[in-house]
Amino acid sequence: MRFLLSWCQTVSLGLLGVSAVHAASLSTDAQALFDQSMTIQDAIYDPVASYLHYFYYPLAAGPHETRSSVWHSAGLLQRNQGNDLQEAVKILEKVIGDQEKNMSVQWYGDYTVYPEQPTVGSPAYPPVIYNSWDPNWRGFIGTALIVIYEEYGDLLPDTVQNLILESLYNNTVGDTYRVGGVDGDNLYPAYSNAWLMRTVVGSWTGRKFQDANMTTTGDTSAREFLALFDCNGTLSEFNGPTYAGVSLYALTIAAKYLGTTNSTIGQNAARVIREIWDYESLLWNANLRNFAGPWDRSYGYDMNKYVAIMSLWVWSLTGKTTAFEETSPIWTMTHADDFEISPLVAILSEFHKTLLSDSVLSRLTSFPGEHTYSGHAYAPPADLEPRNITTWLSANLTIGTDSFNQSVVGGYSEDSTSFSPSVVQWLRPDGSIGYFNLYPTETALQATVAPYELSLTYPLGNSTSSFTFVLASNPLGAKRDINGFDDVDGLQIEVVGGTVDPVPKISFCGLAGGACDIVHDFEFWNLTFTMPANSSDIPSIQFKFAL
């Protein structure tokens, strides 16, 4: 679809007015999140380039980074001290000035991943989606620009206000180029966080410009998302510690700035936020500071050791000590670059909190007692049928599983390193978290959970199938080597049934050696249970656990 109303025509209609809004009010917890994030960002901000340095991921020698710089500009406008406003303006002018303007390319309206990169599409730098260019940058930067315009537009010169709107217009047009299954793009309604960001940006921009095509497209996208969400009351991108946080971020923008309009996503966003937190709070174990599994698209195995955006929401709502282990400073954690979105989470958190029930906030603050969560999630086209989810949570041990039948190994993202369909976590004697997670190697799994019990079956498996588990290294001071389950710190694990050989092959995947590579910067022990040669049995394994 091409939108017919041009930017110049829209300017002539006089639709660029912005209401006077002051800095967002922050709670004590949100302010602490904001301040700590800005301290780190101030330290890596380059005022000559008007960009943040590329922080931590990937480990980059020299380049700056585009997306985080826009997040930083929102923080500068919220703080608005000294030359903060001037630096924010410089960032916005630089990033928007680098926005792709060639309407004939797939990445039209997108932003650079980093400003030093070669020209995308040039002979030396071919266009590779999610590599040399990332279509989700339209969503991340576009939503940030909406917050900046709505919250701080009165601080900005008219030229910058207009620049933001022009950028959002081009951003929205470019995002209509995305079609799932075409040109390597995987954007379907089941890609919850990316779909929601596109929906929100298009819906807001269409109403700002009174552009019927944009508005209709945004409302259609919203209805497609809601039709999928309302099947089970869950995000298709289920319980992802990073991307559930992004979905909540996009929905909060919709609820706050579109909630009083006739926008489909604006009218439904608050309700969806409440329903997400209703199940996420049941999966949260405040004693472990983790959302119990299963997880879609996880970037680690313990949220005390990597920065997940859901942890930032918990911090903003209930305090840092609820969300993070005190002995893990943010800059020592993997995926620490995601902490750079914290200013936006803090800015939106007070409004966000008004949407949540007291029972949700209570469950986030303290563990409510032993319980079982049962639900469903559905992420087509990867899921051939809805996934069945069962998670048992006790004070110091959680066991959660997905039963699924999928078209590809690794779920919707086709990534076995981030799809965790069976997750066991426990509190170890030193206060750290242990984990014992299934690494997916099959397209179908049948799983059952009961207190202290886990049963896994590969219904489509055969004698060549194996169950591979990621087991946490013991903490400092405990046994250094794991030769069997007797060596695991803090949890008794016993194989009590199944058709596999009950004695696993054990190897180590280490930071500085071992038989296999680390996953998302986590080292671990690899335990693989294989089938007897030429067996005709369906592969299965059953465990019992004891603290």
LUMVOTI-308714 format. One line per 2 residues: their letters; for each residue x, y, z of C-alpha. Coordinates in Angstrom, 1 decimal, padded with zeros to 4 digits. Layout:
// residues N
a> X:Y:Z | ... .
***
This chain:
// residues 547
mr> 000.0:000.0:000.0 | 001.2:003.5:-000.8 .
fl> -000.2:006.5:001.2 | -001.3:009.2:-001.1 .
ls> -001.2:012.2:001.2 | 002.3:013.7:000.9 .
wc> 004.3:015.3:003.7 | 004.2:018.7:002.1 .
qt> 000.4:018.5:001.7 | 000.0:017.6:005.4 .
vs> 002.2:020.5:006.6 | -000.1:022.8:004.6 .
lg> -003.1:021.5:006.6 | -001.6:022.9:009.8 .
ll> -001.7:019.6:011.7 | 001.6:020.1:013.5 .
gv> 000.3:021.6:016.7 | 001.5:020.1:020.0 .
sa> 000.1:020.6:023.4 | 002.2:021.9:026.2 .
vh> 003.2:019.0:028.4 | 005.8:019.0:031.1 .
aa> 008.2:016.2:032.1 | 006.6:013.0:033.2 .
sl> 006.1:012.4:036.9 | 008.3:009.6:038.1 .
st> 007.8:007.5:041.3 | 010.8:006.9:043.5 .
da> 011.4:003.5:041.9 | 011.0:004.7:038.4 .
qa> 013.3:007.7:039.1 | 016.0:005.3:040.4 .
lf> 015.7:003.3:037.2 | 015.9:006.4:035.2 .
dq> 018.9:007.9:037.1 | 020.9:004.7:036.9 .
sm> 020.3:004.3:033.2 | 021.2:007.9:032.5 .
ti> 024.4:007.6:034.5 | 025.5:004.8:032.3 .
qd> 024.4:006.6:029.1 | 026.0:009.9:030.0 .
ai> 029.3:008.0:030.4 | 029.1:006.6:026.9 .
yd> 027.5:009.6:025.1 | 029.7:011.2:022.5 .
pv> 028.7:014.9:022.2 | 030.9:015.4:019.1 .
as> 029.1:012.6:017.2 | 025.7:013.2:019.0 .
yl> 025.3:009.4:019.4 | 025.9:006.9:022.1 .
hy> 028.8:004.6:021.7 | 027.8:001.0:020.8 .
fy> 027.6:-000.5:024.3 | 028.4:-004.1:025.0 .
yp> 026.5:-006.0:022.4 | 028.0:-006.6:020.0 .
la> 031.5:-005.8:021.4 | 032.2:-003.1:018.9 .
ag> 035.5:-001.2:018.5 | 034.5:002.4:017.7 .
ph> 031.1:002.6:016.2 | 028.2:004.5:017.7 .
et> 024.6:003.2:017.8 | 021.4:004.7:016.5 .
rs> 018.5:003.2:018.4 | 019.9:003.7:021.9 .
sv> 020.8:007.3:021.0 | 017.1:008.1:020.4 .
wh> 016.3:006.4:023.7 | 018.9:008.6:025.3 .
sa> 017.4:011.8:023.8 | 014.1:010.9:025.5 .
gl> 016.0:010.7:028.8 | 017.7:014.0:028.1 .
lq> 014.4:015.7:027.5 | 012.9:014.2:030.7 .
rn> 015.9:015.4:032.8 | 016.2:018.7:030.9 .
qg> 019.2:020.1:032.9 | 022.2:022.1:031.6 .
nd> 022.6:021.4:027.9 | 020.3:018.3:027.8 .
lq> 017.8:019.9:025.5 | 020.5:021.0:023.0 .
ea> 022.0:017.5:023.0 | 018.6:015.9:022.5 .
vk> 017.9:018.1:019.5 | 021.3:017.2:018.0 .
il> 020.6:013.5:018.4 | 017.2:013.8:016.8 .
ek> 018.5:015.8:013.9 | 021.4:013.4:013.3 .
vi> 019.3:010.2:013.5 | 016.4:011.5:011.4 .
gd> 018.8:013.1:008.9 | 020.2:009.6:008.3 .
qe> 016.8:008.0:007.7 | 016.5:006.1:004.4 .
kn> 014.8:008.3:001.8 | 014.8:006.1:-001.3 .
ms> 011.2:004.9:-001.6 | 012.2:002.1:-004.0 .
vq> 014.2:000.1:-001.5 | 012.8:-002.4:001.1 .
wy> 014.3:-000.4:004.0 | 012.7:002.9:003.0 .
gd> 011.9:005.0:006.1 | 014.2:002.9:008.3 .
yt> 017.2:004.1:010.3 | 020.8:003.0:010.3 .
vy> 021.9:000.3:012.8 | 024.9:002.5:013.4 .
pe> 025.9:005.7:011.7 | 029.3:004.6:010.5 .
qp> 028.0:001.6:008.5 | 028.4:001.6:004.7 .
tv> 025.4:002.4:002.6 | 022.9:-000.4:002.7 .
gs> 022.5:-001.9:-000.8 | 025.9:-000.8:-002.0 .
pa> 028.1:-003.4:-003.7 | 030.2:-003.8:-000.6 .
yp> 027.3:-003.9:001.8 | 024.4:-005.9:000.5 .
pv> 021.0:-005.6:002.1 | 020.5:-008.4:004.6 .
iy> 017.4:-008.1:006.8 | 018.1:-008.2:010.6 .
ns> 021.8:-007.7:009.7 | 022.9:-004.7:007.6 .
wd> 019.5:-003.3:008.2 | 016.8:-004.0:010.8 .
pn> 013.2:-003.4:010.0 | 012.3:-003.3:013.7 .
wr> 014.4:-000.1:014.1 | 011.3:001.6:012.5 .
gf> 009.2:000.3:015.4 | 011.7:001.0:018.2 .
ig> 012.6:004.5:017.0 | 009.2:005.4:015.8 .
ta> 007.6:004.6:019.2 | 010.3:006.6:021.0 .
li> 009.7:009.5:018.7 | 006.0:009.4:019.6 .
vi> 006.8:009.6:023.3 | 009.2:012.4:022.7 .
ye> 006.6:014.4:020.7 | 003.8:013.8:023.1 .
ey> 005.7:014.4:026.3 | 008.3:017.0:025.3 .
gd> 007.1:018.5:022.1 | 006.7:021.9:023.8 .
ll> 010.4:021.9:024.6 | 011.5:021.4:021.0 .
pd> 011.8:024.0:018.3 | 009.1:023.9:015.7 .
tv> 011.6:022.7:013.1 | 012.4:019.6:015.2 .
qn> 008.7:018.9:015.9 | 008.1:019.0:012.2 .
li> 011.2:016.8:011.6 | 009.8:014.2:014.0 .
le> 006.5:014.1:012.2 | 008.1:013.9:008.8 .
sl> 010.2:011.0:010.1 | 007.2:009.2:011.5 .
yn> 005.3:009.7:008.2 | 008.1:008.1:006.2 .
nt> 008.6:005.5:008.9 | 004.9:004.5:008.6 .
vg> 005.0:004.3:004.8 | 008.2:002.2:004.9 .
dt> 006.8:-000.2:007.4 | 003.9:-001.1:005.0 .
yr> 006.6:-002.7:002.8 | 006.8:-005.5:005.3 .
vg> 004.9:-008.6:004.5 | 005.4:-011.9:006.3 .
gv> 007.0:-014.5:004.1 | 008.0:-012.0:001.4 .
dg> 011.6:-010.7:000.8 | 012.9:-012.6:003.9 .
dn> 010.5:-010.8:006.3 | 008.9:-012.7:009.1 .
ly> 006.4:-010.1:010.3 | 003.1:-011.8:011.1 .
pa> 000.7:-010.9:014.0 | 002.4:-013.7:016.0 .
ys> 005.6:-011.6:016.0 | 003.9:-009.8:018.9 .
na> 006.4:-007.0:019.8 | 007.3:-006.0:016.3 .
wl> 003.7:-006.2:015.1 | 002.5:-004.1:018.0 .
mr> 005.1:-001.4:017.5 | 004.2:-001.1:013.8 .
tv> 000.5:-001.0:014.7 | 001.0:001.7:017.2 .
vg> 003.2:003.9:015.1 | 000.9:003.6:012.1 .
sw> -002.2:004.3:014.2 | -000.8:007.3:015.9 .
tg> 000.7:008.8:012.7 | -002.4:008.2:010.7 .
rk> -004.5:010.2:013.2 | -001.9:012.9:013.6 .
fq> -002.0:013.4:009.8 | -005.7:012.6:009.3 .
da> -004.6:010.1:006.8 | -007.4:007.6:006.2 .
nm> -005.1:005.0:004.6 | -002.7:005.0:007.5 .
tt> -005.5:004.9:010.0 | -007.3:002.1:008.3 .
tg> -004.0:000.1:008.0 | -003.3:000.6:011.7 .
dt> -006.8:-000.5:012.7 | -006.6:-003.5:010.5 .
sa> -003.3:-004.5:012.1 | -004.8:-004.1:015.5 .
re> -007.7:-006.3:014.7 | -005.4:-009.0:013.4 .
fl> -003.4:-008.8:016.6 | -006.4:-008.9:018.9 .
al> -008.0:-011.8:017.0 | -004.9:-013.8:017.8 .
fd> -004.4:-012.5:021.3 | -008.0:-013.1:022.3 .
cn> -007.9:-016.8:021.3 | -006.0:-017.5:024.5 .
gt> -005.5:-014.2:026.3 | -001.8:-014.5:025.8 .
ls> 000.9:-013.0:023.6 | 001.9:-015.4:020.8 .
ef> 005.4:-014.5:021.7 | 004.7:-016.0:025.0 .
ng> 006.5:-015.0:028.3 | 009.6:-013.7:026.5 .
pt> 011.5:-011.9:029.3 | 012.7:-009.3:026.7 .
ya> 010.0:-009.1:024.2 | 007.0:-009.3:026.4 .
gv> 008.5:-006.1:027.9 | 008.6:-004.5:024.4 .
sl> 005.0:-005.5:023.8 | 004.0:-003.9:027.1 .
ya> 005.9:-000.8:026.1 | 004.1:-000.5:022.7 .
lt> 000.7:-001.1:024.3 | 001.4:001.5:027.0 .
ia> 002.1:004.1:024.3 | -001.2:003.1:022.6 .
ak> -003.2:003.3:025.9 | -001.7:006.6:026.9 .
yl> -001.8:008.6:023.6 | -004.5:006.8:021.6 .
gt> -006.8:005.6:024.4 | -009.2:008.5:024.0 .
tn> -009.4:008.2:020.2 | -011.3:005.8:018.0 .
st> -008.1:003.9:017.4 | -008.7:000.1:017.7 .
ig> -005.4:-000.5:019.4 | -005.9:002.5:021.6 .
qn> -009.3:001.3:022.8 | -008.0:-002.2:023.6 .
aa> -004.5:-001.5:024.8 | -005.3:-001.1:028.5 .
rv> -007.3:-004.2:028.6 | -004.6:-006.2:026.9 .
ir> -001.9:-004.8:029.3 | -004.0:-006.0:032.3 .
ei> -004.5:-009.5:030.8 | -000.7:-009.8:030.1 .
wd> 000.1:-008.9:033.6 | -002.5:-011.2:035.0 .
ye> -000.6:-014.2:033.7 | 002.9:-012.8:033.8 .
sl> 002.5:-012.0:037.5 | 001.4:-015.7:038.1 .
lw> 004.6:-016.8:036.4 | 006.8:-014.4:038.4 .
na> 008.7:-015.8:041.4 | 009.8:-012.9:043.5 .
nl> 012.1:-015.2:045.5 | 014.0:-016.2:042.4 .
rn> 013.6:-012.8:040.6 | 012.7:-014.7:037.5 .
fa> 009.6:-015.4:035.3 | 009.2:-019.1:035.4 .
gp> 009.3:-020.9:032.1 | 008.6:-021.8:029.4 .
wd> 010.0:-018.8:027.5 | 009.7:-017.7:024.0 .
rs> 012.9:-015.9:022.7 | 014.9:-015.8:025.9 .
yg> 018.4:-014.2:025.9 | 019.6:-016.2:028.9 .
yd> 018.7:-018.7:031.6 | 018.6:-016.5:034.7 .
mn> 017.3:-013.0:034.7 | 019.7:-012.1:037.5 .
ky> 022.5:-012.5:035.0 | 021.1:-010.8:031.9 .
va> 019.1:-007.6:031.4 | 015.5:-008.4:030.3 .
im> 013.1:-005.6:029.7 | 010.4:-007.3:031.8 .
sl> 012.9:-006.9:034.7 | 012.9:-003.2:034.0 .
wv> 009.1:-003.0:034.2 | 009.2:-004.9:037.6 .
ws> 011.9:-002.5:038.8 | 009.8:000.6:037.8 .
lt> 006.7:-000.8:039.5 | 008.0:-002.4:042.7 .
gk> 011.7:-001.5:043.1 | 015.2:-002.6:042.0 .
tt> 015.7:-005.2:044.7 | 012.5:-007.0:043.6 .
af> 013.9:-007.3:040.1 | 017.7:-007.7:040.3 .
ee> 020.2:-009.4:042.5 | 022.1:-006.7:044.3 .
ts> 025.5:-008.4:043.6 | 025.0:-008.1:039.8 .
pi> 025.7:-004.5:038.7 | 024.0:-003.8:035.4 .
wt> 027.2:-003.4:033.4 | 028.4:-006.8:034.5 .
mt> 025.3:-008.5:033.1 | 024.9:-009.9:029.6 .
ha> 022.6:-008.1:027.1 | 023.3:-005.0:029.2 .
dd> 022.6:-002.9:026.1 | 018.9:-003.4:026.6 .
fe> 019.2:-001.4:029.8 | 019.3:001.7:027.5 .
is> 015.6:001.6:027.0 | 015.1:002.3:030.7 .
pl> 014.4:006.0:030.3 | 011.3:005.2:028.2 .
va> 010.1:002.5:030.6 | 010.5:005.0:033.5 .
il> 008.7:007.8:031.7 | 005.7:005.5:030.9 .
se> 005.7:003.6:034.2 | 003.4:005.8:036.3 .
fh> 000.7:005.7:033.7 | 001.3:002.0:033.2 .
kt> 001.0:001.3:036.9 | -002.5:002.8:037.0 .
ll> -003.7:000.0:034.7 | -002.6:-002.8:037.0 .
sd> -004.5:-004.4:039.9 | -003.4:-004.5:043.5 .
sv> -003.2:-008.3:043.2 | -000.8:-008.1:040.3 .
ls> 001.5:-005.7:042.1 | 001.4:-007.9:045.2 .
rl> 002.5:-010.9:043.3 | 005.3:-009.0:041.8 .
ts> 006.5:-007.9:045.2 | 006.3:-011.2:047.1 .
fp> 005.7:-014.8:046.2 | 002.1:-015.6:046.8 .
ge> 002.5:-019.3:047.6 | 002.6:-022.6:045.7 .
ht> 000.4:-022.6:042.6 | 000.1:-023.9:039.0 .
ys> -000.5:-021.9:035.9 | -002.2:-023.4:032.9 .
gh> -002.6:-021.6:029.6 | -002.2:-021.7:025.9 .
ay> -000.3:-019.7:023.2 | -000.5:-019.8:019.5 .
ap> 002.1:-018.4:017.0 | 001.3:-019.3:013.4 .
pa> 002.7:-020.1:011.0 | 005.2:-022.0:013.1 .
dl> 002.7:-023.5:015.5 | 000.5:-026.1:013.8 .
ep> -001.8:-026.0:016.8 | -002.0:-024.0:020.1 .
rn> 000.7:-024.8:022.6 | -000.3:-026.1:026.0 .
it> 001.5:-024.5:028.9 | 001.8:-025.8:032.4 .
tw> 004.0:-024.2:035.1 | 004.2:-025.3:038.7 .
ls> 005.7:-022.7:041.1 | 006.8:-023.2:044.7 .
an> 008.8:-020.8:046.9 | 012.2:-022.0:045.7 .
lt> 011.6:-024.3:042.7 | 009.7:-023.8:039.5 .
ig> 009.0:-026.2:036.6 | 007.4:-025.0:033.4 .
td> 006.8:-026.6:030.0 | 005.3:-026.2:026.6 .
sf> 003.6:-029.0:024.7 | 003.8:-028.1:021.0 .
nq> 003.6:-029.3:017.4 | 005.5:-027.0:015.1 .
sv> 006.7:-026.7:011.5 | 010.2:-025.9:012.5 .
vg> 012.7:-026.6:015.3 | 013.1:-023.6:017.6 .
gy> 009.6:-022.2:017.4 | 008.5:-019.0:015.6 .
se> 011.9:-017.5:015.7 | 013.5:-020.7:014.4 .
ds> 016.1:-020.4:017.1 | 016.8:-023.2:019.5 .
ts> 019.1:-021.0:021.6 | 016.2:-018.7:022.5 .
fs> 013.2:-021.0:022.6 | 013.1:-022.7:026.0 .
ps> 010.1:-025.1:026.1 | 011.0:-026.8:029.3 .
vv> 012.5:-024.8:032.2 | 013.5:-025.8:035.8 .
qw> 014.9:-023.2:038.1 | 015.7:-023.3:041.8 .
lr> 017.2:-021.2:044.6 | 020.6:-022.5:045.6 .
pd> 022.1:-022.3:049.1 | 024.2:-019.2:048.3 .
gs> 021.1:-017.4:047.0 | 022.0:-017.8:043.3 .
ig> 019.7:-019.5:040.7 | 020.2:-022.9:039.2 .
yf> 018.6:-024.0:035.9 | 018.0:-027.2:034.0 .
nl> 016.4:-026.4:030.6 | 015.5:-028.5:027.6 .
yp> 017.4:-027.4:024.4 | 014.9:-028.0:021.6 .
te> 015.9:-030.4:018.9 | 012.5:-031.7:017.7 .
ta> 009.4:-030.1:016.2 | 006.9:-031.7:018.6 .
lq> 006.9:-032.2:022.4 | 004.4:-033.6:024.8 .
at> 005.1:-032.4:028.4 | 003.4:-032.8:031.8 .
va> 004.2:-031.1:035.0 | 003.3:-032.0:038.6 .
py> 004.8:-030.8:041.9 | 008.5:-031.9:041.8 .
el> 007.9:-033.9:038.6 | 008.5:-033.4:034.9 .
sl> 007.7:-035.8:032.0 | 008.8:-035.2:028.4 .
ty> 008.0:-037.2:025.2 | 008.9:-036.6:021.6 .
pl> 005.8:-038.0:019.8 | 007.4:-037.7:016.4 .
gn> 010.8:-038.9:017.5 | 012.7:-042.1:016.8 .
st> 015.9:-044.0:017.8 | 018.1:-041.1:016.6 .
ss> 016.3:-038.6:018.9 | 017.9:-037.2:022.0 .
ft> 017.0:-035.0:025.0 | 019.6:-032.3:025.5 .
fv> 019.6:-030.2:028.6 | 021.4:-027.0:029.6 .
la> 022.5:-027.3:033.2 | 023.8:-024.4:035.2 .
sn> 027.4:-024.5:036.4 | 027.6:-024.7:040.2 .
pl> 028.3:-021.5:042.0 | 031.7:-020.5:043.4 .
ga> 032.5:-022.6:046.4 | 030.5:-025.6:045.3 .
kr> 031.7:-028.6:043.3 | 033.7:-027.4:040.3 .
di> 033.0:-030.4:038.1 | 029.7:-032.1:037.3 .
ng> 030.0:-035.8:036.6 | 026.4:-036.7:037.4 .
fd> 023.3:-035.4:039.1 | 024.8:-036.0:042.5 .
dv> 027.2:-033.1:041.8 | 024.4:-030.5:041.2 .
dg> 024.3:-027.8:043.8 | 021.0:-027.3:045.6 .
lq> 018.7:-029.7:043.8 | 018.3:-033.4:043.7 .
ie> 017.5:-034.6:040.1 | 016.6:-038.2:039.4 .
vv> 015.6:-039.9:036.2 | 012.7:-042.1:037.2 .
gg> 011.4:-043.4:033.8 | 011.4:-043.2:030.1 .
tv> 012.8:-045.0:027.1 | 016.2:-043.3:026.9 .
dp> 019.4:-044.4:028.4 | 019.2:-042.9:031.9 .
vp> 022.9:-042.1:032.0 | 023.5:-038.9:030.1 .
ki> 026.6:-037.9:028.1 | 028.0:-034.9:029.9 .
sf> 030.1:-032.1:028.4 | 030.9:-028.5:029.2 .
cg> 030.2:-025.4:027.2 | 032.6:-022.8:028.5 .
la> 033.7:-019.2:028.1 | 037.3:-020.3:027.6 .
gg> 037.0:-023.9:026.3 | 035.0:-027.1:026.5 .
ac> 033.3:-029.3:024.0 | 030.7:-026.8:022.9 .
di> 029.9:-023.1:022.6 | 028.3:-020.9:025.1 .
vh> 024.7:-019.7:024.5 | 023.8:-016.0:024.9 .
df> 027.0:-015.6:026.9 | 026.0:-018.3:029.5 .
ef> 028.3:-021.2:030.0 | 026.7:-024.5:031.1 .
wn> 026.9:-028.2:031.3 | 025.4:-030.1:028.4 .
lt> 023.6:-033.3:029.4 | 022.3:-035.4:026.5 .
ft> 020.1:-038.5:026.9 | 020.1:-040.8:023.8 .
mp> 017.9:-043.7:022.7 | 019.1:-047.3:022.6 .
an> 020.3:-048.2:019.1 | 017.6:-049.4:016.8 .
ss> 014.9:-048.8:019.4 | 011.3:-048.6:018.2 .
di> 010.1:-046.9:021.3 | 008.8:-043.3:021.4 .
ps> 011.5:-041.2:023.0 | 010.6:-040.1:026.6 .
iq> 012.1:-039.2:029.9 | 010.7:-038.6:033.4 .
fk> 012.3:-036.7:036.3 | 011.7:-036.2:039.9 .
fa> 013.2:-033.3:041.8 | 013.8:-032.5:045.5 .
l> 015.3:-029.5:047.3 .
***
